[in-house]
Amino acid sequence: MRNRVAAALLTAVLLGFSGCNSDKTTTVQTHALYGDYESSKVFNIDVDRMSLDAVLNVSPALGPYGVDIETDTEAFALTRRSDSIAVVNFRSNSVEKVIPLKFHPRSTATLEGLDLVLVSGKTKPMSVTIGKTDHEIKRYFGEDVNTSVHPVDTANYFGGGNATGHPFWLADGKRFLMLDRVNRKLILYTKDSETPLAQIDTETTAHHVLNIASEVDSSGNGTYYMVLEGPKDPQNSSIPAAGIMKFTIDSADKITVDTIFHAAHEDGGAHHARFYGDKYIFFPTYSGRVYVVDRNSMSAVASFKAGLGAGHITFSVPKRLAIVTNHKATYVTVVDLSNQQSPKVVANVDVAKPLTAEEWAAGKNAQAHTSYVDESGRYFYSCANCEAKFYSLDLDYLWISKTIHLPGTYVAMGDFVRF
């Protein structure tokens, strides 16, 4: 949510980088791309070798908060300090283009086989489609009003001031969902028209949508689930508790709410949930309470305690483990899922330093939003934000096996790719 930057300034991006590891082979490798909003850098990390491959220096006027992979060559850096989005080539380690927008970007969505990137707004309740190949603006959607979430909502609802939640493509590649956090609405659009196909009110601000393939047909009609963020202050009983809303979209473009699972009000807010298999949704809450929700009954079959600010969960399927990222704590929580209806906390493993009073006041997190587990299921990878530290966690021995100290200051969000 920032002011518009002149087009001339948007194109004045420093394209230089410093490279490491010149002895590359043609073997497919895993890379992580993370953004540093404060130092205006994008880091290209060779995950397999646990080494820094390149540092891309982006203009300080842009502020790359995170990076979303879009193709097997390019990613979009979420330049949240400006009305723009930057195209990064992670093979040549260069910033190829900065695309001017009508708003600061919040996040993106892509769909295999579709030559469009969907970008949602941070400063306006808007979305835009951009060509993957030509990088041209195709169409804008939503309200061209330069406002984040209303201050009253920011004070009362969990999830901050972003004007939208994560955008979401339906399987047909023609329709998408915009989560309007300003007006607390879920809106269905077709990519070919600025006029909504349908919209419904949401109980609270909403964060993201998830689904499983078996419940949706090839046109994208079927059942979906959306995280309702709930109250910022657990003591504010006037705000509905955080929850998961189950809803359907039919061939007539009608959105129908099925039911809503609510966490306990004292658990505070929530922002992400994730399916484990095709039956259970793991739903972390700010208090650290993680619910295991049966998608059929939309009721909790179990819960366990992780750490403060529990927000993201990653699975090691081969090891039958879950790793919970606790954004306000120093540790991740490792959980045994041998019995999904009776998950057992195995360990809390320290991965980050405690937040200082100044970092708390600034709303910073100790741990990054994004993480990855390798194909063997043994290693978990993520960042400690305020230390700018990328690390690998050995899930056999439950310790940090390697670290990379990045030349940055606050590394919050990224993406992983194999090439």
RODO-2510 file (C-alpha; in nm, 4 decimals, decimal comma):
residues 419
     n   res          X          Y          Z
     1     m     0,0000     0,0000     0,0000
     2     r     0,2082     0,2807    -0,1277
     3     n     0,1935     0,5897    -0,3454
     4     r     0,2231     0,5688    -0,7210
     5     v     0,5809     0,5862    -0,8509
     6     a     0,6483     0,7722    -1,1746
     7     a     0,7027     0,5487    -1,4762
     8     a     1,0478     0,6896    -1,5240
     9     l     1,1434     0,5818    -1,1741
    10     l     0,9911     0,2375    -1,2180
    11     t     1,2245     0,1604    -1,5033
    12     a     1,5286     0,2775    -1,3101
    13     v     1,5947    -0,0641    -1,1571
    14     l     1,9468    -0,1677    -1,0817
    15     l     1,9914    -0,4932    -1,2728
    16     g     2,3265    -0,5930    -1,1271
    17     f     2,3888    -0,9048    -0,9233
    18     s     2,6710    -1,0823    -0,7488
    19     g     2,7084    -1,4490    -0,8389
    20     c     2,8401    -1,7525    -0,6564
    21     n     2,8864    -2,1180    -0,7502
    22     s     3,0091    -2,0942    -1,1084
    23     d     3,0571    -2,4737    -1,1240
    24     k     2,6936    -2,5473    -1,2098
    25     t     2,6048    -2,8752    -1,3782
    26     t     2,2986    -2,9593    -1,5832
    27     t     2,1483    -3,1568    -1,2944
    28     v     1,8013    -3,0424    -1,1912
    29     q     1,8305    -2,8507    -0,8672
    30     t     1,6008    -2,6808    -0,6200
    31     h     1,6267    -2,3042    -0,5821
    32     a     1,4631    -2,0643    -0,3391
    33     l     1,3923    -1,7019    -0,4273
    34     y     1,3284    -1,4685    -0,1341
    35     g     1,2653    -1,0958    -0,1289
    36     d     1,4053    -0,8452     0,1201
    37     y     1,1697    -0,5499     0,1489
    38     e     1,4061    -0,3365     0,3566
    39     s     1,7312    -0,3813     0,1654
    40     s     1,5524    -0,4101    -0,1738
    41     k     1,7208    -0,7337    -0,2775
    42     v     1,6102    -1,0667    -0,4210
    43     f     1,8142    -1,3695    -0,3174
    44     n     1,8535    -1,6715    -0,5440
    45     i     1,9532    -1,9639    -0,3195
    46     d     2,0787    -2,3014    -0,4398
    47     v     1,8900    -2,5169    -0,1906
    48     d     2,0593    -2,8482    -0,2727
    49     r     2,4053    -2,7014    -0,2177
    50     m     2,2896    -2,4641     0,0552
    51     s     2,4732    -2,1755    -0,1051
    52     l     2,3826    -1,8271    -0,2226
    53     d     2,3686    -1,8359    -0,6010
    54     a     2,3009    -1,4670    -0,6708
    55     v     2,1870    -1,1381    -0,5229
    56     l     1,9667    -0,9197    -0,7420
    57     n     1,9715    -0,5555    -0,6399
    58     v     1,6341    -0,3886    -0,6980
    59     s     1,5713    -0,0147    -0,6778
    60     p     1,4978     0,0908    -0,3158
    61     a     1,1892     0,2718    -0,4464
    62     l     1,0277    -0,0642    -0,5248
    63     g     1,0778    -0,2797    -0,2146
    64     p     1,0487    -0,6498    -0,3119
    65     y     0,8586    -0,8045    -0,0194
    66     g     0,8295    -1,1532    -0,1663
    67     v     0,8768    -1,3506    -0,4871
    68     d     0,6237    -1,5725    -0,6687
    69     i     0,7430    -1,8225    -0,9318
    70     e     0,5338    -1,7929    -1,2502
    71     t     0,7144    -1,9980    -1,5205
    72     d     1,0193    -2,2270    -1,5439
    73     t     1,2305    -1,9177    -1,6069
    74     e     1,0621    -1,6181    -1,4476
    75     a     0,9194    -1,5002    -1,1187
    76     f     0,7317    -1,1855    -1,0169
    77     a     0,8849    -0,9878    -0,7317
    78     l     0,6130    -0,8255    -0,5210
    79     t     0,7468    -0,4711    -0,5178
    80     r     0,5162    -0,3531    -0,2421
    81     r     0,6683    -0,0088    -0,2043
    82     s     0,5378     0,1065    -0,5430
    83     d     0,2600     0,0784    -0,7993
    84     s     0,4549    -0,1835    -0,9936
    85     i     0,5605    -0,5438    -1,0142
    86     a     0,9039    -0,6651    -1,1252
    87     v     0,9754    -0,9596    -1,3574
    88     v     1,2788    -1,1594    -1,2417
    89     n     1,4634    -1,4145    -1,4551
    90     f     1,6088    -1,6637    -1,2072
    91     r     1,8195    -1,8423    -1,4681
    92     s     2,0064    -1,5347    -1,5914
    93     n     1,9748    -1,3671    -1,2490
    94     s     1,8367    -1,0413    -1,3825
    95     v     1,5384    -0,8121    -1,3408
    96     e     1,3907    -0,8127    -1,6909
    97     k     1,1133    -0,5590    -1,6589
    98     v     0,9189    -0,3481    -1,4124
    99     i     0,5485    -0,3347    -1,4987
   100     p     0,3618    -0,0214    -1,3809
   101     l     0,0303    -0,0971    -1,2047
   102     k    -0,2608     0,0982    -1,0601
   103     f    -0,1813    -0,0356    -0,7127
   104     h     0,0891    -0,1879    -0,4959
   105     p     0,0846    -0,5682    -0,5450
   106     r    -0,0254    -0,8035    -0,2698
   107     s     0,0304    -1,1485    -0,4275
   108     t    -0,0132    -1,3460    -0,7486
   109     a    -0,1779    -1,6607    -0,8816
   110     t    -0,0960    -1,8664    -1,1876
   111     l    -0,2430    -2,1748    -1,3536
   112     e    -0,0620    -2,4362    -1,5607
   113     g    -0,1344    -2,3895    -1,9299
   114     l    -0,2766    -2,0390    -1,8841
   115     d    -0,0694    -1,7509    -2,0231
   116     l    -0,1866    -1,5089    -1,7549
   117     v    -0,0654    -1,4011    -1,4133
   118     l    -0,3330    -1,2790    -1,1737
   119     v    -0,2151    -1,0070    -0,9341
   120     s    -0,4202    -0,8803    -0,6402
   121     g    -0,3914    -0,5382    -0,4785
   122     k    -0,2329    -0,4316    -0,1523
   123     t    -0,3474    -0,0694    -0,1616
   124     k    -0,6721    -0,1097    -0,3574
   125     p    -0,9449    -0,3776    -0,3655
   126     m    -0,8423    -0,4638    -0,7215
   127     s    -0,6903    -0,7388    -0,9333
   128     v    -0,5194    -0,7336    -1,2730
   129     t    -0,4323    -0,9939    -1,5346
   130     i    -0,0877    -0,9754    -1,6963
   131     g     0,0452    -1,1822    -1,9855
   132     k     0,3077    -1,4363    -1,8811
   133     t     0,4755    -1,4169    -2,2195
   134     d     0,4419    -1,0526    -2,3228
   135     h     0,4179    -0,9018    -1,9700
   136     e     0,1379    -0,6736    -2,0900
   137     i    -0,1570    -0,5578    -1,8771
   138     k    -0,4759    -0,7282    -1,9971
   139     r    -0,7571    -0,6124    -1,7702
   140     y    -0,8243    -0,4537    -1,4297
   141     f    -1,0990    -0,5618    -1,1900
   142     g    -1,2444    -0,4095    -0,8729
   143     e    -1,2550    -0,0615    -0,7217
   144     d    -0,9903     0,1874    -0,8306
   145     v    -0,9883     0,3519    -0,4895
   146     n    -0,6520     0,4106    -0,3249
   147     t    -0,7244     0,2677     0,0164
   148     s    -0,6129    -0,0258     0,2230
   149     v    -0,8436    -0,1910     0,4724
   150     h    -1,0331     0,0747     0,6673
   151     p    -0,8520     0,1754     0,9895
   152     v    -1,1438     0,0462     1,1952
   153     d    -1,1145    -0,2924     1,0275
   154     t    -0,7349    -0,2929     1,0638
   155     a    -0,7810    -0,2351     1,4364
   156     n    -1,0451    -0,5057     1,4716
   157     y    -0,9713    -0,7778     1,2182
   158     f    -0,6687    -1,0043     1,1978
   159     g    -0,4399    -0,9932     0,8946
   160     g    -0,3274    -0,6321     0,8598
   161     g    -0,4175    -0,3668     0,6067
   162     n    -0,3862    -0,5474     0,2710
   163     a    -0,6820    -0,4561     0,0526
   164     t    -0,7199    -0,8120    -0,0797
   165     g    -0,6375    -1,1673     0,0176
   166     h    -0,4638    -1,4174    -0,2077
   167     p    -0,6132    -1,4346    -0,5608
   168     f    -0,7381    -1,7724    -0,6827
   169     w    -0,7898    -1,9125    -1,0346
   170     l    -1,0661    -2,1650    -1,0972
   171     a    -0,9722    -2,4751    -1,2958
   172     d    -1,1308    -2,3507    -1,6202
   173     g    -0,8726    -2,0706    -1,6441
   174     k    -1,1586    -1,8313    -1,7205
   175     r    -1,2866    -1,7407    -1,3755
   176     f    -1,1151    -1,6306    -1,0582
   177     l    -1,1931    -1,5293    -0,7017
   178     m    -1,0953    -1,1976    -0,5470
   179     l    -1,1001    -1,1720    -0,1685
   180     d    -1,1955    -0,8099    -0,1046
   181     r    -1,0803    -0,7305     0,2498
   182     v    -1,1866    -0,3648     0,2283
   183     n    -1,5539    -0,4458     0,1777
   184     r    -1,5379    -0,8001     0,3256
   185     k    -1,6636    -0,9714     0,0134
   186     l    -1,5819    -1,2808    -0,1910
   187     i    -1,6154    -1,1884    -0,5593
   188     l    -1,6254    -1,4173    -0,8641
   189     y    -1,5028    -1,2698    -1,1948
   190     t    -1,4491    -1,3887    -1,5479
   191     k    -1,1193    -1,2759    -1,6944
   192     d    -1,3068    -1,1207    -1,9881
   193     s    -1,5218    -0,8709    -1,7971
   194     e    -1,4848    -0,6138    -1,5197
   195     t    -1,8410    -0,6923    -1,4058
   196     p    -1,8569    -0,9506    -1,1246
   197     l    -2,0348    -1,2771    -1,1966
   198     a    -2,1306    -1,3143    -0,8303
   199     q    -2,0356    -1,1930    -0,4851
   200     i    -2,1178    -1,2674    -0,1234
   201     d    -2,0397    -1,1014     0,2078
   202     t    -1,7867    -1,2668     0,4395
   203     e    -1,8130    -1,2756     0,8200
   204     t    -1,4680    -1,1247     0,8633
   205     t    -1,1799    -1,0344     0,6361
   206     a    -1,0669    -1,3404     0,4399
   207     h    -0,7167    -1,4603     0,3575
   208     h    -0,7026    -1,7421     0,1054
   209     v    -0,8969    -2,0200    -0,0702
   210     l    -0,8074    -2,3895    -0,0878
   211     n    -0,9625    -2,7005    -0,2402
   212     i    -0,8952    -3,0614    -0,3391
   213     a    -0,9213    -3,1889    -0,6958
   214     s    -1,1832    -3,4560    -0,6208
   215     e    -1,4406    -3,1947    -0,5184
   216     v    -1,4079    -2,9722    -0,8278
   217     d    -1,4841    -3,0541    -1,1923
   218     s    -1,2745    -2,9517    -1,4942
   219     s    -1,4696    -2,6272    -1,5263
   220     g    -1,3942    -2,5289    -1,1684
   221     n    -1,7443    -2,5909    -1,0357
   222     g    -1,7605    -2,7587    -0,6986
   223     t    -1,6581    -2,7171    -0,3358
   224     y    -1,4033    -2,4744    -0,1917
   225     y    -1,2789    -2,3650     0,1502
   226     m    -1,1766    -2,0154     0,2587
   227     v    -0,9959    -1,8971     0,5721
   228     l    -1,1814    -1,6253     0,7638
   229     e    -0,9236    -1,4290     0,9587
   230     g    -1,1278    -1,3476     1,2676
   231     p    -1,0533    -1,0858     1,5363
   232     k    -0,7237    -0,9092     1,5931
   233     d    -0,7985    -0,9009     1,9647
   234     p    -0,9316    -1,2323     2,1024
   235     q    -1,1160    -1,0344     2,3710
   236     n    -1,3261    -0,8571     2,1074
   237     s    -1,6336    -1,0788     2,1120
   238     s    -1,8148    -0,8577     1,8606
   239     i    -1,5957    -0,9989     1,5797
   240     p    -1,6764    -1,3585     1,4745
   241     a    -1,4054    -1,6103     1,5581
   242     a    -1,1570    -1,7192     1,2940
   243     g    -1,2821    -2,0029     1,0799
   244     i    -1,2961    -2,2013     0,7584
   245     m    -1,5913    -2,1310     0,5300
   246     k    -1,7004    -2,4184     0,3052
   247     f    -1,8770    -2,2980    -0,0101
   248     t    -1,9726    -2,4065    -0,3597
   249     i    -1,9628    -2,2491    -0,7042
   250     d    -2,2025    -2,3926    -0,9615
   251     s    -2,2342    -2,3775    -1,3408
   252     a    -2,4652    -2,0763    -1,3075
   253     d    -2,1820    -1,8882    -1,1282
   254     k    -2,3715    -1,8917    -0,7994
   255     i    -2,1718    -1,8885    -0,4746
   256     t    -2,3428    -2,0753    -0,1902
   257     v    -2,2114    -2,1010     0,1644
   258     d    -2,2346    -2,4550     0,3012
   259     t    -2,1089    -2,4220     0,6573
   260     i    -1,8399    -2,2543     0,8661
   261     f    -1,6047    -2,4141     1,1169
   262     h    -1,5053    -2,1716     1,3919
   263     a    -1,1999    -2,1889     1,6145
   264     a    -1,2338    -2,0896     1,9777
   265     h    -1,2618    -1,7139     2,0113
   266     e    -0,9667    -1,7018     2,2496
   267     d    -0,7414    -1,8466     1,9782
   268     g    -0,7390    -1,5110     1,8010
   269     g    -0,6903    -1,4728     1,4267
   270     a    -0,5785    -1,7053     1,1496
   271     h    -0,4588    -1,6740     0,7939
   272     h    -0,3578    -2,0082     0,6385
   273     a    -0,4858    -2,3659     0,6353
   274     r    -0,3771    -2,6713     0,4412
   275     f    -0,5101    -3,0116     0,3408
   276     y    -0,3262    -3,3250     0,4532
   277     g    -0,4464    -3,5947     0,2150
   278     d    -0,8023    -3,5453     0,0960
   279     k    -0,9906    -3,5561     0,4247
   280     y    -0,8349    -3,3339     0,6886
   281     i    -0,7646    -2,9605     0,6943
   282     f    -0,4944    -2,8429     0,9343
   283     f    -0,5874    -2,4981     1,0640
   284     p    -0,3303    -2,3022     1,2739
   285     t    -0,4413    -2,0058     1,4865
   286     y    -0,2534    -1,7159     1,6431
   287     s    -0,2647    -1,8636     1,9949
   288     g    -0,0738    -2,1650     1,8665
   289     r    -0,3724    -2,3976     1,8727
   290     v    -0,3823    -2,6055     1,5511
   291     y    -0,7112    -2,7740     1,4608
   292     v    -0,7527    -3,0890     1,2513
   293     v    -1,0826    -3,0362     1,0684
   294     d    -1,2757    -3,3111     0,8888
   295     r    -1,3839    -3,1571     0,5573
   296     n    -1,7008    -3,3681     0,5454
   297     s    -1,8400    -3,2818     0,8869
   298     m    -1,6555    -2,9478     0,9116
   299     s    -1,5791    -3,0245     1,2736
   300     a    -1,2516    -3,0668     1,4607
   301     v    -1,1447    -3,4256     1,5226
   302     a    -0,8292    -3,3204     1,7094
   303     s    -0,6102    -3,0271     1,8024
   304     f    -0,2592    -2,9688     1,9338
   305     k    -0,0544    -2,6786     2,0676
   306     a     0,2203    -2,5194     1,8598
   307     g     0,3721    -2,1733     1,9220
   308     l     0,2517    -1,8152     1,9266
   309     g     0,1608    -1,6847     1,5840
   310     a     0,1187    -2,0316     1,4296
   311     g     0,0364    -1,9445     1,0720
   312     h     0,1742    -2,1851     0,8121
   313     i     0,2068    -2,5600     0,8068
   314     t     0,4280    -2,7765     0,5839
   315     f     0,4117    -3,1554     0,5528
   316     s     0,6802    -3,4202     0,5145
   317     v     0,4641    -3,6935     0,3640
   318     p     0,7391    -3,9613     0,3600
   319     k     0,8090    -3,9000     0,7303
   320     r     0,4425    -3,8455     0,8250
   321     l     0,5347    -3,5184     0,9917
   322     a     0,3934    -3,1686     1,0023
   323     i     0,6117    -2,8618     1,0616
   324     v     0,4287    -2,5594     1,1986
   325     t     0,5772    -2,2136     1,1443
   326     n     0,5193    -2,0035     1,4575
   327     h     0,5670    -1,6482     1,3337
   328     k     0,5992    -1,4857     1,6755
   329     a     0,8058    -1,7602     1,8400
   330     t     1,1671    -1,8726     1,8095
   331     y     1,0818    -2,2319     1,7184
   332     v     0,8978    -2,4483     1,4672
   333     t     0,6767    -2,7274     1,6005
   334     v     0,7305    -3,0760     1,4573
   335     v     0,4275    -3,3056     1,4799
   336     d     0,3903    -3,6826     1,4259
   337     l     0,0958    -3,7562     1,1941
   338     s     0,1095    -4,1358     1,2049
   339     n    -0,2446    -4,1110     1,3409
   340     q    -0,4030    -3,8051     1,1835
   341     q    -0,6840    -3,8071     1,4385
   342     s    -0,4329    -3,8036     1,7221
   343     p    -0,1339    -3,5888     1,6182
   344     k     0,1559    -3,5817     1,8639
   345     v     0,4002    -3,2935     1,9092
   346     v     0,7501    -3,4390     1,8701
   347     a     0,9637    -3,1314     1,9346
   348     n     0,9882    -2,7552     1,9295
   349     v     1,3096    -2,6738     1,7430
   350     d     1,4644    -2,3280     1,7772
   351     v     1,5270    -2,1695     1,4359
   352     a     1,5160    -1,7929     1,5042
   353     k     1,6097    -1,5344     1,7617
   354     p     1,3411    -1,3732     1,9812
   355     l     1,1755    -1,0598     1,8456
   356     t     1,2913    -0,7362     2,0043
   357     a     1,0452    -0,4828     2,1425
   358     e     1,1047    -0,2673     1,8367
   359     e     1,0379    -0,5587     1,6007
   360     w     0,7157    -0,6444     1,7857
   361     a     0,6024    -0,2818     1,7614
   362     a     0,6751    -0,2799     1,3873
   363     g     0,4608    -0,5924     1,3380
   364     k     0,7522    -0,8056     1,2251
   365     n     0,7645    -1,1855     1,2330
   366     a     1,0485    -1,4050     1,3546
   367     q     0,9887    -1,6661     1,0839
   368     a     0,9132    -1,6483     0,7114
   369     h     0,5799    -1,7174     0,5440
   370     t     0,7163    -1,9740     0,3006
   371     s     0,8945    -2,3054     0,3436
   372     y     0,9745    -2,6280     0,1613
   373     v     1,0362    -2,9970     0,2331
   374     d     1,2619    -3,1873    -0,0058
   375     e     1,1470    -3,4937    -0,2004
   376     s     1,2973    -3,7361     0,0524
   377     g     1,0959    -3,5693     0,3266
   378     r     1,4015    -3,5330     0,5462
   379     y     1,4891    -3,1640     0,5155
   380     f     1,2728    -2,8612     0,5892
   381     y     1,3889    -2,5226     0,4524
   382     s     1,2855    -2,1714     0,5498
   383     c     1,4110    -1,8322     0,6735
   384     a     1,4485    -1,6534     1,0031
   385     n     1,3205    -1,3118     0,8987
   386     c     1,4991    -1,0608     1,1168
   387     e     1,8315    -1,2456     1,0974
   388     a     1,8101    -1,2839     0,7187
   389     k     1,9050    -1,6467     0,7775
   390     f     1,8113    -1,9289     0,5408
   391     y     1,8363    -2,2704     0,7061
   392     s     1,7817    -2,6429     0,6588
   393     l     1,6250    -2,8433     0,9402
   394     d     1,7101    -3,2141     0,9526
   395     l     1,3839    -3,3898     1,0427
   396     d     1,5624    -3,7125     1,1376
   397     y     1,7778    -3,5483     1,4032
   398     l     1,5591    -3,2400     1,4655
   399     w     1,8366    -2,9860     1,4420
   400     i     1,9458    -2,7157     1,2023
   401     s     2,1977    -2,8823     0,9742
   402     k     2,3097    -2,5819     0,7649
   403     t     2,2530    -2,2067     0,7450
   404     i     2,3167    -1,9276     0,4973
   405     h     2,3410    -1,5740     0,6331
   406     l     2,1988    -1,3582     0,3563
   407     p     2,3275    -1,0039     0,2946
   408     g     1,9963    -0,8458     0,3899
   409     t     1,7929    -0,7240     0,6845
   410     y     1,4378    -0,8711     0,6720
   411     v     1,3636    -1,1748     0,4546
   412     a     0,9942    -1,2566     0,4875
   413     m     0,8591    -1,4408     0,1857
   414     g     0,9672    -1,6349    -0,1202
   415     d     0,9063    -1,9327    -0,3426
   416     f     1,0784    -2,2587    -0,4434
   417     v     1,1425    -2,3998    -0,7900
   418     r     1,3275    -2,6936    -0,9488
   419     f     1,5226    -2,6398    -1,2702
***
